[in-house]
């Protein structure tokens, strides 16, 4: 009879014992799903950070290249302006030579040097600004004087005092002009 008083030892099949492992499994799954969602969110965040860093690097490289180009242009412009100043001096000196000069070879030598400087400037894509008869544009011309005339319309360049130059289409030195 003691056997009848004993409780069954087979607790594994009782309804309470079956639900406990399922609850643990479900809570583990929920935790794993949350961790997965968190990991996926972090991955997206890191991808976004990487994309931004890559875009920043590309922008930095572009800015650095632009700055190098501007610096090269500035250095080249300064050198070419120095050469243009020498050309101006040669032109002025040639205009002041007496007409009855005895040494024609000396004059020809000066003219050859003058021409070589012009060729050097042309080879560097430097061009004179065509000014006479053009409308006055303040970014292209520097008005040194205004002069009333019937030969030109108002606000038109009538004379060039000092030649202006462009380098690849950009103003290197504005032409100094007289405007109607």
Buried (B, 14 or more C-beta within 10 A) or exposed (E): EEEEEEEEEEEEEEEEEEEEEEEEEEEEEEEEEEEEEEEEEEEEEEEEEEEEEEEEEEEEEEEEEEEEEEEEBEEBBEEBBEBBEEBEEBBEEEEEEEEEEEEEEEBEEBEEBBEEBBEEBEEEEBBBBEBEEBEBBEEBBBBEEEEEBEEBEEEBBBBBEBBBBBBEEEBBBBBBBBBB
